[in-house]
């Protein structure tokens, strides 16, 4: 990670800012990839999503879900997490 920086004659640090164009409707900058975190986020999210989809299909195909007793525990944990998150928000 590096920022485009330059030093002036007085040794002050100047950081170049990204210039966004908002477009005609005022939200065109949200659809641009310059300065966006979406490319890096998608590079991590797409493989994880594909892996979880494949594992879900394997569990369904081989009927492994009925052999594990984690369903009730998972629902309980998810319910507790949702309650705490909702309370904090």
Helices and strands as residue ranges (DSSP letters): E 5-7, E 13-15, G 28-31, H 38-61, H 70-88
